[in-house]
Amino acid sequence: MDVSTPDTTGTLTQAEKDKARRYLAETKAGFGQALNGLSDAQWTYKPEPDCWSIGEIAEHVVIVEGRVLQRFATQFADAPAPAADRDVQQLDALVMRAGVDRSSKFVAPAAIAPTGQLSAQEVLERFAASRARIDAFLDSPADHRRHAMPHPVMGPLDAYQWVLLVSAHAARHTKQIEEVKAGPEFPAK
């Protein structure tokens, strides 16, 4: 089998693992750079009363990653098989595109809404820990392609697609952080 062709038996190819790891590293670096050197005023600044601060955006990212990891640990092995006729490569690409698309805005459910209680250091520590766990999951003996857990917008996704989506989600919110930072009222320090 060609290393770029997904193995629908469940095992990830080395090319898939490498792609996921590159994307995880790229989005981790971008997220870290976006948060680097922010003052408390910048961390808590809200462009509008009903908008999230950078701190809240960042907290949301780590909450989501934690919940996905929890689902991997508790639900993935018992999740149903994905549709046999799905186009795996097309869905992989769609997940990566849709995950970063900021043209559609969503209201986060309460379970993944931020509390505003985490410091930048706490967010970065949790983010690094979740990324390390996701990286380890890529090498686990799990049948990454044999089970699919539902996503509220995208439908059933296999574990590899969830890993890509987690990375894309961080990239999406890194863009949101940069939008807040570019606003005319954003504190200079």
Buried (B, 14 or more C-beta within 10 A) or exposed (E): EEEEEBBEEBBBBEEBBEBBBEBBEEBBEBBEEBBEEBEEEBBBBBBEEEBBBBBBBBBBBBBBBBBBBEBBEEEBEEBEEBEEEBEBEEBBEBBBEBBBEEEEEEEEEEEBBBEEEBEBEBBBEBBEBBBEBBBEBBEEEBBBBBBBBEBEEBEBBBBBBBBBBBBBBBBBBBBBBEBBBEEEEBBEE
